[in-house]
């Protein structure tokens, strides 16, 4: 990507870069039939010129060069809500865990370190950094998972255990379970 200060020259470079990029995309989608001469602008399709013109006008019309980042506000929550599956009984249990506290589910100990959600007007992206330890038969604790879990993709970073599955459901500010002291 281009990186430069917001000057007239920079916006022109960004506009040229965008035209070349759009031309490449257009040529790919039309099997190279229309985007033959980038420098002269000839042989472009009408639709392509309309899209490119709108994109370039957006680049030059805004003081930010047309590239603005949409940042969703991350909300740090106090409670992570998990679901756990006991594969032997087939029972699914939902349980709340306060941040930096540990809850035992079967032979697993679940400890969320952070739990983030987004504001109501944003797309629901809920994620949590979680550590999961297994208590072995000889009473030793072995870490089996340490990483991010995503509520909208529970299978992405799942706990790999032969008897239990655990996944993040939600992050919230309060719980029906009293907070630890």
Backbone as JSON, one array per atom type, in Angstrom:
{
  "sequence": "XXXXXXXXXXXXXXXXXXXXXXXXXXXXXXXXXXXXXXXXXXXXXXXXXXXXXXXXXXXXXXXXXXXXXXXXXXXXXXXXXXXXXXXXXXXXXXXXXXXXXXXXXXXXXXXXXXXXXXXXXXXXXXXXXXXXXXXXXXXXXXXXXXXXXXXXXXXXXXXXXXXXXXXXXXXXXXXXXXXXX",
  "N": [[0.84, -1.19, 0.0], [0.27, 2.35, -0.34], [2.12, 4.78, 1.42], [2.11, 7.91, 2.64], [2.27, 11.45, 3.28], [-0.6, 13.64, 3.66], [-0.91, 15.22, 1.05], [-1.4, 17.14, -1.99], [0.05, 15.91, -4.05], [0.37, 13.36, -3.01], [-2.3, 12.42, -2.89], [-2.8, 12.33, -5.6], [-1.01, 10.32, -6.38], [-2.13, 8.2, -4.95], [-4.59, 8.06, -6.23], [-3.79, 7.35, -8.84], [-2.65, 4.87, -8.26], [-4.94, 3.53, -7.37], [-6.46, 3.55, -9.74], [-4.88, 1.88, -11.39], [-5.04, -0.45, -9.91], [-7.84, -0.96, -9.95], [-8.11, -1.26, -12.69], [-6.65, -3.59, -13.1], [-8.22, -5.41, -11.68], [-10.59, -5.19, -13.14], [-9.71, -6.05, -15.64], [-9.14, -8.68, -15.06], [-11.67, -9.7, -14.46], [-12.98, -9.36, -16.87], [-11.61, -10.88, -18.59], [-9.41, -9.64, -19.78], [-10.29, -8.15, -21.96], [-11.01, -5.45, -22.03], [-9.35, -3.58, -20.62], [-6.91, -2.21, -21.83], [-5.03, -0.13, -22.2], [-3.53, 1.44, -19.84], [-2.25, 3.87, -19.27], [-3.26, 5.79, -21.11], [-5.95, 5.62, -20.77], [-7.76, 4.71, -22.59], [-10.1, 2.43, -24.09], [-11.44, 1.49, -21.86], [-14.21, 0.09, -20.18], [-17.55, 1.47, -19.86], [-18.79, 1.13, -17.36], [-16.6, 0.56, -15.74], [-15.16, 2.97, -15.91], [-16.94, 4.67, -14.62], [-16.99, 3.58, -11.99], [-14.25, 3.85, -11.33], [-13.99, 6.61, -11.57], [-15.68, 7.51, -9.51], [-14.33, 6.45, -7.32], [-11.84, 7.79, -7.45], [-12.72, 10.42, -7.19], [-13.62, 10.31, -4.61], [-11.2, 9.98, -3.35], [-9.9, 12.44, -3.83], [-11.69, 14.28, -2.85], [-11.94, 14.1, -0.1], [-10.19, 15.16, 2.79], [-8.67, 13.26, 3.93], [-7.54, 11.64, 2.11], [-9.25, 9.73, 1.17], [-9.0, 7.2, 2.21], [-10.2, 5.84, 4.93], [-10.21, 4.54, 8.16], [-12.41, 2.33, 9.65], [-13.09, 1.97, 12.88], [-14.04, -0.29, 15.2], [-15.39, 0.01, 18.37], [-13.93, -1.56, 21.06], [-15.19, -3.34, 23.73], [-14.3, -3.99, 26.94], [-15.11, -6.69, 28.91], [-16.39, -8.06, 32.01], [-17.12, -10.65, 32.41], [-16.98, -13.87, 30.96], [-18.89, -15.94, 28.92], [-19.32, -19.33, 28.54], [-19.86, -22.42, 26.73], [-20.01, -25.85, 27.35], [-19.38, -29.16, 26.28], [-19.99, -32.38, 27.27], [-18.78, -35.16, 25.98], [-19.3, -37.81, 26.49], [-21.72, -38.07, 27.96], [-23.27, -36.43, 26.42], [-24.27, -34.04, 27.22], [-24.79, -30.56, 27.28], [-23.46, -27.77, 28.83], [-23.88, -24.5, 30.03], [-21.84, -21.93, 31.25], [-20.66, -19.27, 33.34], [-17.7, -17.31, 33.61], [-15.66, -15.28, 35.5], [-13.32, -12.73, 34.57], [-9.9, -13.56, 34.72], [-10.36, -15.47, 36.62], [-10.81, -18.92, 37.61], [-12.66, -21.68, 36.48], [-13.88, -24.93, 36.9], [-14.63, -27.4, 34.57], [-15.69, -30.46, 34.22], [-12.84, -32.36, 33.78], [-11.38, -30.19, 33.12], [-9.91, -26.95, 33.51], [-10.91, -23.69, 33.16], [-9.81, -20.52, 32.24], [-10.45, -17.32, 31.54], [-8.67, -14.56, 30.22], [-9.05, -12.04, 29.07], [-12.01, -10.5, 27.73], [-13.67, -9.47, 25.01], [-16.16, -7.46, 23.48], [-18.32, -5.85, 21.07], [-19.85, -2.62, 20.49], [-23.43, -2.02, 20.47], [-24.24, -1.06, 17.95], [-22.43, -2.06, 16.17], [-21.03, -4.8, 14.22], [-21.51, -8.01, 15.64], [-18.83, -9.04, 17.23], [-17.29, -11.1, 19.19], [-14.72, -11.9, 21.32], [-12.23, -13.73, 23.16], [-9.37, -14.15, 25.2], [-8.17, -17.13, 26.26], [-7.2, -19.58, 28.66], [-6.81, -23.02, 29.0], [-6.62, -25.7, 31.14], [-5.83, -29.11, 31.81], [-6.7, -31.49, 34.21], [-4.91, -34.18, 35.02], [-5.08, -37.82, 35.39], [-3.2, -38.51, 37.33], [-3.26, -36.3, 38.94], [-1.91, -34.04, 37.99], [-1.42, -30.85, 36.48], [-1.97, -29.85, 33.23], [-1.41, -27.73, 30.55], [-3.6, -27.36, 27.91], [-4.65, -25.65, 26.09], [-4.12, -22.38, 24.98], [-5.05, -19.39, 23.95], [-6.87, -17.37, 21.54], [-10.39, -17.31, 21.49], [-13.3, -17.24, 19.49], [-16.55, -16.11, 19.44], [-18.29, -16.07, 17.23], [-17.17, -17.94, 15.57], [-16.91, -20.8, 16.58], [-15.55, -23.18, 16.07], [-13.08, -22.45, 15.16], [-10.81, -21.9, 16.89], [-10.75, -24.22, 18.78], [-10.97, -26.14, 21.8], [-9.04, -28.96, 22.01], [-9.88, -31.91, 23.04], [-10.39, -35.25, 24.19], [-12.72, -35.89, 25.65], [-14.15, -33.56, 26.37], [-15.6, -30.59, 25.02], [-15.15, -27.13, 24.65], [-16.42, -23.88, 24.18], [-16.55, -20.38, 23.39], [-19.31, -18.35, 24.12], [-20.33, -15.78, 24.69], [-19.63, -12.44, 25.82], [-19.97, -10.5, 28.72], [-21.08, -7.91, 31.0], [-22.14, -8.42, 33.52], [-23.15, -11.11, 35.76], [-25.29, -13.8, 36.81], [-24.14, -15.28, 38.75], [-22.45, -14.68, 41.76], [-19.76, -12.31, 42.05], [-16.3, -13.15, 42.51], [-14.46, -12.7, 45.59]],
  "CA": [[0.0, 0.0, 0.0], [0.98, 3.61, -0.32], [2.15, 5.49, 2.69], [2.67, 9.24, 2.46], [1.5, 12.48, 3.97], [-1.8, 14.02, 2.94], [-0.69, 16.37, 0.19], [-2.01, 17.0, -3.32], [0.84, 14.91, -4.79], [0.07, 12.04, -2.44], [-3.63, 12.02, -3.34], [-2.7, 11.98, -7.02], [-0.36, 9.01, -6.43], [-3.11, 7.23, -4.49], [-5.59, 7.93, -7.29], [-3.18, 6.56, -9.91], [-2.53, 3.5, -7.75], [-6.27, 2.95, -7.37], [-6.85, 3.3, -11.13], [-4.18, 0.69, -11.86], [-5.61, -1.59, -9.19], [-9.16, -1.22, -10.5], [-7.92, -1.76, -14.04], [-6.23, -4.98, -12.99], [-9.4, -6.18, -11.28], [-11.51, -5.19, -14.26], [-9.14, -6.9, -16.68], [-9.28, -10.06, -14.62], [-13.06, -10.11, -14.54], [-13.43, -9.36, -18.27], [-10.64, -11.7, -19.33], [-8.46, -8.79, -20.48], [-10.83, -7.58, -23.19], [-11.27, -4.03, -22.03], [-8.4, -2.7, -19.95], [-5.71, -2.43, -22.62], [-4.05, 0.94, -22.13], [-3.73, 2.09, -18.55], [-1.76, 5.24, -19.23], [-4.09, 6.72, -21.87], [-7.33, 5.52, -20.32], [-8.61, 4.25, -23.68], [-10.61, 1.06, -24.11], [-12.08, 1.11, -20.61], [-15.66, -0.02, -20.26], [-18.27, 2.56, -19.23], [-18.99, 0.84, -15.93], [-15.32, 0.68, -15.06], [-14.83, 4.38, -15.78], [-17.82, 5.23, -13.6], [-16.49, 3.14, -10.68], [-12.94, 4.46, -11.11], [-14.19, 8.04, -11.34], [-16.22, 7.69, -8.16], [-13.27, 6.15, -6.36], [-10.86, 8.87, -7.49], [-13.33, 11.62, -6.61], [-13.61, 10.1, -3.16], [-9.83, 10.2, -2.89], [-9.51, 13.84, -3.86], [-12.66, 15.13, -2.17], [-11.74, 14.09, 1.35], [-8.87, 15.57, 3.25], [-7.95, 12.1, 4.45], [-7.06, 10.83, 1.01], [-10.23, 8.73, 0.8], [-8.81, 5.97, 2.96], [-10.5, 6.05, 6.33], [-10.36, 3.28, 8.85], [-13.55, 2.22, 10.54], [-12.64, 1.25, 14.05], [-15.1, -0.69, 16.11], [-14.99, 0.19, 19.76], [-13.88, -2.81, 21.8], [-15.66, -3.2, 25.1], [-13.74, -5.01, 27.83], [-16.16, -7.2, 29.78], [-15.96, -8.69, 33.27], [-17.55, -12.05, 32.46], [-17.03, -14.63, 29.71], [-19.88, -17.02, 28.97], [-18.88, -20.49, 27.76], [-20.64, -23.65, 26.7], [-19.16, -27.02, 27.37], [-20.03, -30.41, 25.9], [-19.45, -33.65, 27.75], [-19.02, -36.04, 24.83], [-19.76, -39.11, 26.97], [-23.14, -37.99, 28.31], [-23.97, -35.63, 25.42], [-24.87, -32.9, 27.91], [-24.17, -29.25, 27.07], [-23.61, -26.91, 30.0], [-23.45, -23.11, 29.87], [-21.33, -21.42, 32.52], [-20.0, -17.96, 33.33], [-16.41, -17.25, 34.29], [-15.14, -13.92, 35.63], [-11.99, -12.55, 34.0], [-8.78, -13.95, 35.6], [-10.79, -16.5, 37.58], [-10.79, -20.25, 37.02], [-13.82, -22.52, 36.73], [-13.64, -26.29, 36.45], [-15.67, -28.09, 33.8], [-15.17, -31.83, 34.12], [-11.42, -32.4, 34.13], [-10.75, -29.0, 32.55], [-9.99, -25.67, 34.2], [-11.03, -22.63, 32.16], [-9.45, -19.21, 32.78], [-10.38, -16.24, 30.54], [-7.8, -13.44, 30.6], [-9.79, -10.86, 28.6], [-13.19, -10.85, 26.94], [-14.06, -8.26, 24.3], [-17.32, -7.44, 22.59], [-18.46, -4.57, 20.37], [-21.05, -1.88, 20.86], [-24.67, -2.53, 19.88], [-24.4, -0.66, 16.56], [-21.39, -2.72, 15.38], [-21.2, -6.23, 13.98], [-21.19, -8.7, 16.89], [-17.58, -9.79, 17.25], [-16.97, -11.38, 20.58], [-13.54, -12.74, 21.41], [-11.66, -13.84, 24.5], [-8.13, -14.9, 25.34], [-8.53, -18.15, 27.25], [-6.26, -20.66, 28.95], [-7.51, -24.21, 29.47], [-5.73, -26.71, 31.7], [-6.44, -30.41, 32.09], [-6.23, -32.19, 35.4], [-4.69, -35.57, 34.58], [-5.44, -38.84, 36.38], [-2.24, -38.48, 38.43], [-3.47, -35.0, 39.58], [-1.03, -33.0, 37.48], [-2.12, -29.88, 35.63], [-1.3, -29.73, 31.94], [-2.08, -26.75, 29.69], [-3.96, -27.94, 26.61], [-5.04, -24.58, 25.18], [-3.87, -20.99, 25.36], [-5.23, -18.61, 22.73], [-8.1, -16.61, 21.34], [-11.62, -17.96, 21.06], [-14.21, -16.31, 18.84], [-17.92, -16.6, 19.6], [-18.95, -16.28, 15.95], [-16.51, -19.08, 14.9], [-16.5, -21.66, 17.69], [-14.65, -24.25, 15.66], [-11.81, -21.91, 14.69], [-9.81, -22.22, 17.91], [-11.47, -25.03, 19.75], [-10.19, -26.95, 22.72], [-8.93, -30.32, 21.48], [-9.88, -32.84, 24.16], [-11.19, -36.41, 23.8], [-13.98, -36.03, 26.38], [-14.86, -32.29, 26.53], [-15.46, -29.46, 24.09], [-15.51, -25.84, 25.27], [-16.39, -22.78, 23.24], [-17.02, -19.09, 23.88], [-20.64, -17.95, 23.64], [-20.63, -14.37, 24.82], [-18.95, -11.65, 26.85], [-20.95, -9.61, 29.32], [-20.61, -7.12, 32.13], [-22.62, -8.98, 34.79], [-23.55, -12.5, 35.76], [-26.15, -14.19, 37.92], [-23.23, -15.83, 39.75], [-21.77, -13.59, 42.44], [-18.35, -12.1, 41.72], [-15.38, -13.62, 43.56], [-13.97, -11.61, 46.45]],
  "C": [[0.88, 1.25, 0.0], [1.0, 4.18, 1.08], [2.83, 6.82, 2.45], [1.8, 10.23, 3.21], [0.34, 12.91, 3.08], [-1.57, 15.32, 2.16], [-1.39, 16.12, -1.15], [-1.29, 15.93, -4.12], [0.51, 13.5, -4.3], [-1.29, 11.55, -2.91], [-3.62, 11.62, -4.81], [-2.05, 10.6, -7.17], [-1.34, 7.92, -5.99], [-4.17, 7.0, -5.56], [-5.04, 7.1, -8.44], [-3.06, 5.1, -9.49], [-3.89, 2.81, -7.8], [-6.76, 2.65, -8.79], [-6.18, 2.05, -11.68], [-4.75, -0.55, -11.2], [-6.98, -1.95, -9.76], [-9.07, -1.76, -11.93], [-7.52, -3.22, -14.02], [-7.41, -5.87, -12.62], [-10.37, -6.29, -12.44], [-11.01, -6.1, -15.37], [-9.28, -8.37, -16.32], [-10.71, -10.55, -14.8], [-13.58, -10.13, -15.97], [-12.48, -10.12, -19.17], [-9.76, -10.85, -20.24], [-8.99, -8.1, -21.72], [-10.86, -6.06, -23.2], [-10.15, -3.17, -21.47], [-7.04, -2.8, -20.63], [-4.65, -1.36, -22.42], [-4.29, 1.75, -20.87], [-3.35, 3.55, -18.61], [-2.67, 6.21, -19.99], [-5.54, 6.69, -21.44], [-8.26, 5.06, -21.42], [-9.01, 2.8, -23.48], [-11.14, 0.6, -22.74], [-13.57, 1.02, -20.84], [-16.32, 1.13, -19.51], [-18.44, 2.34, -17.73], [-17.7, 1.02, -15.17], [-14.96, 2.14, -14.87], [-15.69, 5.05, -14.71], [-17.32, 4.86, -12.2], [-15.17, 3.8, -10.36], [-13.1, 5.95, -10.83], [-14.74, 8.32, -9.95], [-15.15, 7.45, -7.1], [-12.25, 7.27, -6.3], [-11.45, 10.14, -6.9], [-13.42, 11.5, -5.1], [-12.23, 10.33, -2.58], [-9.5, 11.68, -2.8], [-10.46, 14.73, -3.08], [-12.44, 15.17, -0.66], [-10.33, 14.51, 1.69], [-8.04, 14.4, 3.75], [-7.45, 11.2, 3.33], [-8.03, 9.73, 0.64], [-10.11, 7.43, 1.56], [-9.08, 6.27, 4.42], [-10.72, 4.69, 6.97], [-11.59, 3.34, 9.75], [-13.1, 1.37, 11.72], [-13.83, 0.97, 14.96], [-14.57, -0.56, 17.53], [-15.05, -1.16, 20.47], [-14.28, -2.54, 23.25], [-15.07, -4.34, 25.92], [-14.82, -5.4, 28.84], [-15.57, -7.89, 31.0], [-16.24, -10.18, 33.31], [-17.5, -12.65, 31.05], [-18.02, -15.77, 29.9], [-19.43, -18.13, 28.01], [-19.97, -21.54, 27.71], [-19.64, -24.79, 26.66], [-19.97, -28.26, 27.06], [-19.26, -31.56, 26.52], [-19.79, -34.68, 26.69], [-19.52, -37.42, 25.25], [-21.26, -39.1, 27.25], [-23.95, -37.24, 27.25], [-24.61, -34.39, 26.0], [-24.07, -31.62, 27.62], [-24.49, -28.38, 28.28], [-23.11, -25.51, 29.66], [-23.02, -22.59, 31.23], [-20.6, -20.11, 32.31], [-18.7, -18.05, 34.12], [-15.99, -15.78, 34.33], [-13.71, -13.87, 35.09], [-10.94, -12.81, 35.09], [-9.2, -14.86, 36.74], [-10.83, -17.84, 36.85], [-12.02, -21.02, 37.45], [-13.49, -23.9, 36.17], [-14.86, -26.83, 35.74], [-15.14, -29.49, 33.53], [-13.73, -31.86, 34.62], [-10.66, -31.19, 33.6], [-10.94, -27.79, 33.44], [-9.91, -24.57, 33.17], [-10.76, -21.29, 32.81], [-9.43, -18.19, 31.65], [-9.52, -15.09, 31.07], [-8.4, -12.1, 30.2], [-10.99, -11.34, 27.82], [-13.73, -9.56, 26.33], [-15.33, -8.49, 23.49], [-17.34, -6.08, 21.92], [-19.74, -3.89, 20.82], [-22.25, -2.4, 20.07], [-24.81, -2.2, 18.4], [-23.33, -1.26, 15.64], [-21.75, -4.18, 15.14], [-20.78, -6.99, 15.25], [-19.94, -9.57, 16.76], [-17.15, -9.92, 18.7], [-15.77, -12.31, 20.61], [-12.95, -12.68, 22.82], [-10.34, -14.6, 24.42], [-8.32, -15.84, 26.52], [-7.37, -19.13, 27.42], [-7.06, -21.81, 29.53], [-6.47, -25.23, 29.9], [-6.52, -27.99, 31.94], [-5.83, -30.97, 33.37], [-6.13, -33.66, 35.03], [-5.07, -36.53, 35.7], [-4.47, -38.89, 37.55], [-2.18, -37.09, 39.09], [-2.44, -33.93, 39.18], [-1.84, -32.1, 36.55], [-1.3, -29.67, 34.37], [-2.1, -28.76, 31.07], [-2.34, -27.37, 28.32], [-4.39, -26.87, 25.6], [-4.69, -23.24, 25.79], [-3.96, -20.17, 24.08], [-6.57, -17.92, 22.69], [-9.22, -17.53, 20.91], [-12.55, -16.89, 20.52], [-15.62, -16.88, 18.89], [-18.59, -16.87, 18.26], [-18.31, -17.4, 15.13], [-16.02, -20.06, 15.96], [-15.54, -22.77, 17.31], [-13.27, -23.76, 15.25], [-10.66, -22.24, 15.65], [-10.51, -22.98, 19.03], [-10.5, -25.79, 20.63], [-10.22, -28.39, 22.2], [-8.78, -31.29, 22.65], [-10.77, -34.03, 23.8], [-12.56, -36.51, 24.48], [-14.8, -34.74, 26.39], [-14.57, -31.34, 25.37], [-15.9, -28.21, 24.86], [-15.42, -24.78, 24.21], [-16.98, -21.53, 23.88], [-18.38, -18.78, 23.28], [-20.82, -16.45, 23.62], [-19.69, -13.74, 25.83], [-19.99, -10.69, 27.42], [-20.39, -8.93, 30.55], [-21.01, -7.74, 33.48], [-23.01, -10.44, 34.61], [-24.5, -12.75, 36.92], [-25.33, -14.8, 39.06], [-22.53, -14.69, 40.44], [-20.29, -13.52, 42.1], [-17.46, -12.61, 42.85], [-14.83, -12.42, 44.36], [-12.49, -11.58, 46.53]]
}
